Amino acid sequence: MTDPALYPERIEPVTNCFFDLVDLNGDGKIDQAEFQQMFDSAAGVPGEDCAAVFTALDRDGSGALDRAEFHQAVTEFFYGNDPNAPANHLFGRGVG
C-alpha cells in the first residue's frame, strides 16, 4: 500500500467492490445516507463528523460521491501528504 503505482492493481479493485457495497440503490453514486451507513458500519462515526467529511469529499458539490471522487478520496487517504486533506478523515476523525 505504500507504492501509489500499485494502486490500480492492488487497491482499485477493492475500492470498486467497497463502492458497490456502499451504493445501496445501485445508482452509481454514494449519497450522504449511504455514506453515513458506511461510517456507522465501519467505525460508528457520529453523524456530524460524517456530514462534514462527506461535504468535503463531494468536491463537485453534487450531493453524492461518484466513483472518481471516491477513488480520489481513497488515493488521498493512502498516499496524500497534506495534513489538511479532507480524505484524512475518510474513516472518521482522528483516523488517517
Buried (B, 14 or more C-beta within 10 A) or exposed (E): EEEEEEBEEEBBEEBEEBBEEBBEEEEEBBBBEBBBBBBEEBBEBBEEBBBBBBEBBBBEEEEBBBBEBBBBBBBBBBBBEEEEBBBBBBBBBEEB
